[in-house]
Structure formats: C-alpha cells, structure tokens
Amino acid sequence: MASQLGKRYRCLKCGTEILCTKIGEGTMTCCGQEMEVQEPRPIPSSD
C-alpha cells in the first residue's frame, strides 16, 4: 500500500503522529505496528 500525500498517521501504542509529505510504497510503522490514517477533524462552526 502506498502512503497518502497530505494524510496524518497516528501510532495507537505511543500516540506519535506524522504527516506524509512524499508519496511512496510501503506502510508507516511505529512501535512495531502499522500506523492508522487519521480522519480529518471537523471545523467548529462560528455561529
């Protein structure tokens, strides 16, 4: 699986977050396990 440009990845074990700045083959790993792609956070509305 290729890394996704502009996506943020998070380690579920230690909480490290990284931002992908270059596309490439392979997976993001930390603490011996694959990192999860984070979903975009919703922007709070300004009432």
MOPAC internal coordinates of N, CA, C and O (Angstrom, degrees):
PM7 1SCF
backbone

  N    0.0000 0     0.00 0     0.00 0    0    0    0
  C    1.4546 1     0.00 0     0.00 0    1    0    0
  C    1.5293 1   108.70 1     0.00 0    2    1    0
  O    1.2310 1   120.24 1   -42.36 1    3    2    1
  N    1.2846 1   117.15 1   137.64 1    3    2    1
  C    1.4634 1   122.07 1  -179.74 1    5    3    2
  C    1.5221 1   110.12 1   -86.97 1    6    5    3
  O    1.2310 1   121.16 1   -32.10 1    7    6    5
  N    1.3290 1   115.38 1   147.90 1    7    6    5
  C    1.4650 1   119.68 1   174.76 1    9    7    6
  C    1.5261 1   108.80 1   -68.79 1   10    9    7
  O    1.2310 1   120.68 1   -27.19 1   11   10    9
  N    1.3197 1   116.30 1   152.81 1   11   10    9
  C    1.4613 1   121.22 1  -175.68 1   13   11   10
  C    1.5290 1   109.97 1  -106.85 1   14   13   11
  O    1.2310 1   121.14 1   -61.72 1   15   14   13
  N    1.3217 1   115.42 1   118.28 1   15   14   13
  C    1.4539 1   122.51 1  -178.13 1   17   15   14
  C    1.5254 1   110.90 1   -58.24 1   18   17   15
  O    1.2310 1   120.75 1   -49.38 1   19   18   17
  N    1.3262 1   116.18 1   130.62 1   19   18   17
  C    1.4588 1   121.73 1   176.72 1   21   19   18
  C    1.5182 1   114.41 1    83.53 1   22   21   19
  O    1.2310 1   119.98 1   178.98 1   23   22   21
  N    1.3275 1   117.64 1    -1.02 1   23   22   21
  C    1.4622 1   120.60 1  -179.75 1   25   23   22
  C    1.5199 1   110.05 1   -90.13 1   26   25   23
  O    1.2310 1   120.88 1   -30.36 1   27   26   25
  N    1.3240 1   115.91 1   149.64 1   27   26   25
  C    1.4523 1   122.64 1   177.60 1   29   27   26
  C    1.5300 1   107.96 1  -101.62 1   30   29   27
  O    1.2310 1   120.81 1   -47.31 1   31   30   29
  N    1.3312 1   116.07 1   132.69 1   31   30   29
  C    1.4539 1   122.40 1   179.86 1   33   31   30
  C    1.5239 1   108.81 1  -113.74 1   34   33   31
  O    1.2310 1   120.33 1   -33.52 1   35   34   33
  N    1.3536 1   116.98 1   146.48 1   35   34   33
  C    1.4680 1   121.23 1  -177.41 1   37   35   34
  C    1.5193 1   110.04 1  -134.45 1   38   37   35
  O    1.2310 1   120.92 1   -42.87 1   39   38   37
  N    1.3324 1   115.84 1   137.13 1   39   38   37
  C    1.4611 1   122.48 1   175.27 1   41   39   38
  C    1.5250 1   108.01 1   -84.89 1   42   41   39
  O    1.2310 1   120.50 1   -54.08 1   43   42   41
  N    1.3295 1   116.64 1   125.92 1   43   42   41
  C    1.4626 1   120.49 1  -179.17 1   45   43   42
  C    1.5260 1   112.40 1   -74.72 1   46   45   43
  O    1.2310 1   120.38 1   160.73 1   47   46   45
  N    1.3227 1   116.88 1   -19.27 1   47   46   45
  C    1.4632 1   120.42 1  -177.48 1   49   47   46
  C    1.5365 1   112.39 1   -83.86 1   50   49   47
  O    1.2310 1   120.39 1   129.54 1   51   50   49
  N    1.3452 1   116.86 1   -50.46 1   51   50   49
  C    1.4688 1   119.51 1  -175.41 1   53   51   50
  C    1.5259 1   114.10 1  -110.43 1   54   53   51
  O    1.2310 1   120.01 1   168.53 1   55   54   53
  N    1.3493 1   117.59 1   -11.47 1   55   54   53
  C    1.4641 1   120.59 1   177.24 1   57   55   54
  C    1.5235 1   115.09 1    87.39 1   58   57   55
  O    1.2310 1   119.73 1  -176.03 1   59   58   57
  N    1.3291 1   118.11 1     3.97 1   59   58   57
  C    1.4656 1   120.89 1   178.01 1   61   59   58
  C    1.5210 1   110.27 1   -62.09 1   62   61   59
  O    1.2310 1   120.42 1   -44.48 1   63   62   61
  N    1.3352 1   116.79 1   135.52 1   63   62   61
  C    1.4629 1   121.57 1   176.83 1   65   63   62
  C    1.5161 1   109.02 1  -119.13 1   66   65   63
  O    1.2310 1   120.84 1   -39.37 1   67   66   65
  N    1.3428 1   116.01 1   140.63 1   67   66   65
  C    1.4631 1   121.25 1   176.49 1   69   67   66
  C    1.5174 1   108.99 1  -131.83 1   70   69   67
  O    1.2310 1   120.63 1   -24.56 1   71   70   69
  N    1.3193 1   116.40 1   155.44 1   71   70   69
  C    1.4537 1   123.14 1   176.79 1   73   71   70
  C    1.5184 1   107.66 1  -115.20 1   74   73   71
  O    1.2310 1   120.01 1   -54.22 1   75   74   73
  N    1.3266 1   117.58 1   125.78 1   75   74   73
  C    1.4572 1   122.64 1  -178.30 1   77   75   74
  C    1.5267 1   109.37 1   -77.09 1   78   77   75
  O    1.2310 1   120.37 1   -58.37 1   79   78   77
  N    1.3322 1   116.90 1   121.63 1   79   78   77
  C    1.4634 1   121.70 1  -179.28 1   81   79   78
  C    1.5228 1   112.84 1  -111.89 1   82   81   79
  O    1.2310 1   120.03 1   172.11 1   83   82   81
  N    1.3459 1   117.54 1    -7.89 1   83   82   81
  C    1.4665 1   122.30 1   177.18 1   85   83   82
  C    1.5222 1   109.04 1  -140.80 1   86   85   83
  O    1.2310 1   120.45 1   -40.10 1   87   86   85
  N    1.3281 1   116.75 1   139.90 1   87   86   85
  C    1.4587 1   122.08 1   177.66 1   89   87   86
  C    1.5190 1   108.76 1   -80.26 1   90   89   87
  O    1.2310 1   120.78 1   -39.59 1   91   90   89
  N    1.3402 1   116.12 1   140.41 1   91   90   89
  C    1.4523 1   120.03 1   177.73 1   93   91   90
  C    1.5190 1   111.07 1  -164.73 1   94   93   91
  O    1.2310 1   120.90 1   -13.40 1   95   94   93
  N    1.3169 1   115.88 1   166.60 1   95   94   93
  C    1.4581 1   121.38 1   177.40 1   97   95   94
  C    1.5221 1   109.10 1   -81.43 1   98   97   95
  O    1.2310 1   120.86 1   -28.22 1   99   98   97
  N    1.3211 1   115.96 1   151.78 1   99   98   97
  C    1.4541 1   120.99 1   178.42 1  101   99   98
  C    1.5176 1   111.34 1   111.84 1  102  101   99
  O    1.2310 1   121.04 1     4.17 1  103  102  101
  N    1.3097 1   115.62 1  -175.83 1  103  102  101
  C    1.4585 1   121.16 1  -179.50 1  105  103  102
  C    1.5165 1   110.05 1  -125.19 1  106  105  103
  O    1.2310 1   121.02 1   -25.48 1  107  106  105
  N    1.3147 1   115.66 1   154.52 1  107  106  105
  C    1.4594 1   121.20 1   176.08 1  109  107  106
  C    1.5255 1   107.21 1   -82.18 1  110  109  107
  O    1.2310 1   120.45 1   -52.12 1  111  110  109
  N    1.3375 1   116.75 1   127.88 1  111  110  109
  C    1.4557 1   120.19 1   179.22 1  113  111  110
  C    1.5166 1   110.71 1  -129.43 1  114  113  111
  O    1.2310 1   121.20 1   -28.48 1  115  114  113
  N    1.3249 1   115.32 1   151.52 1  115  114  113
  C    1.4586 1   123.02 1   177.63 1  117  115  114
  C    1.5310 1   106.45 1  -155.47 1  118  117  115
  O    1.2310 1   119.75 1   -37.86 1  119  118  117
  N    1.2972 1   118.09 1   142.14 1  119  118  117
  C    1.4700 1   123.00 1   179.41 1  121  119  118
  C    1.5301 1   111.38 1    55.06 1  122  121  119
  O    1.2310 1   120.17 1  -149.01 1  123  122  121
  N    1.3286 1   117.27 1    30.99 1  123  122  121
  C    1.4447 1   121.78 1   176.91 1  125  123  122
  C    1.5187 1   115.65 1    76.91 1  126  125  123
  O    1.2310 1   119.83 1  -168.76 1  127  126  125
  N    1.3232 1   117.93 1    11.24 1  127  126  125
  C    1.4669 1   120.57 1   178.86 1  129  127  126
  C    1.5197 1   110.70 1  -137.36 1  130  129  127
  O    1.2310 1   120.97 1   -20.74 1  131  130  129
  N    1.3412 1   115.75 1   159.26 1  131  130  129
  C    1.4589 1   121.53 1  -178.87 1  133  131  130
  C    1.5330 1   110.42 1   -70.14 1  134  133  131
  O    1.2310 1   120.93 1   -40.06 1  135  134  133
  N    1.3332 1   115.83 1   139.94 1  135  134  133
  C    1.4656 1   120.67 1   178.99 1  137  135  134
  C    1.5237 1   109.96 1   -84.62 1  138  137  135
  O    1.2310 1   120.35 1   -28.82 1  139  138  137
  N    1.3273 1   116.94 1   151.18 1  139  138  137
  C    1.4625 1   122.51 1  -179.94 1  141  139  138
  C    1.5258 1   110.61 1   -94.04 1  142  141  139
  O    1.2310 1   120.68 1   -36.69 1  143  142  141
  N    1.3395 1   116.31 1   143.31 1  143  142  141
  C    1.4649 1   121.68 1   174.60 1  145  143  142
  C    1.5266 1   107.44 1   -75.97 1  146  145  143
  O    1.2310 1   120.55 1   -49.47 1  147  146  145
  N    1.3210 1   116.55 1   130.53 1  147  146  145
  C    1.4610 1   121.46 1   179.79 1  149  147  146
  C    1.5184 1   110.56 1   -86.68 1  150  149  147
  O    1.2310 1   120.54 1   -39.24 1  151  150  149
  N    1.2985 1   116.57 1   140.76 1  151  150  149
  C    1.4642 1   122.36 1   176.21 1  153  151  150
  C    1.5277 1   108.54 1   -78.99 1  154  153  151
  O    1.2310 1   120.11 1   -30.49 1  155  154  153
  N    1.3341 1   117.40 1   149.51 1  155  154  153
  C    1.4685 1   119.78 1   178.11 1  157  155  154
  C    1.5244 1   111.03 1   -60.65 1  158  157  155
  O    1.2310 1   120.75 1   -37.71 1  159  158  157
  N    1.3043 1   116.17 1   142.29 1  159  158  157
  C    1.4592 1   120.48 1   178.11 1  161  159  158
  C    1.5292 1   108.92 1   -83.18 1  162  161  159
  O    1.2310 1   120.09 1   -41.35 1  163  162  161
  N    1.3294 1   117.42 1   138.65 1  163  162  161
  C    1.4689 1   118.96 1   178.54 1  165  163  162
  C    1.5260 1   110.76 1   -68.09 1  166  165  163
  O    1.2310 1   120.87 1   -36.49 1  167  166  165
  N    1.3035 1   115.95 1   143.51 1  167  166  165
  C    1.4642 1   121.86 1   177.29 1  169  167  166
  C    1.5183 1   108.41 1   -85.73 1  170  169  167
  O    1.2310 1   120.12 1   -52.09 1  171  170  169
  N    1.3417 1   117.38 1   127.91 1  171  170  169
  C    1.4727 1   118.74 1   179.50 1  173  171  170
  C    1.5329 1   111.15 1   -63.48 1  174  173  171
  O    1.2310 1   121.33 1   -38.13 1  175  174  173
  N    1.2971 1   115.05 1   141.87 1  175  174  173
  C    1.4644 1   119.23 1   179.15 1  177  175  174
  C    1.5272 1   109.62 1   -76.40 1  178  177  175
  O    1.2310 1   120.64 1   -32.00 1  179  178  177
  N    1.3112 1   116.39 1   148.00 1  179  178  177
  C    1.4639 1   120.90 1   176.35 1  181  179  178
  C    1.5224 1   106.49 1  -105.27 1  182  181  179
  O    1.2310 1   121.22 1   -82.95 1  183  182  181
  N    1.2940 1   115.27 1    97.05 1  183  182  181
  C    1.4763 1   121.63 1  -175.45 1  185  183  182
  C    1.4824 1   112.68 1   -61.70 1  186  185  183
  O    1.2310 1   120.10 1   180.00 1  187  186  185

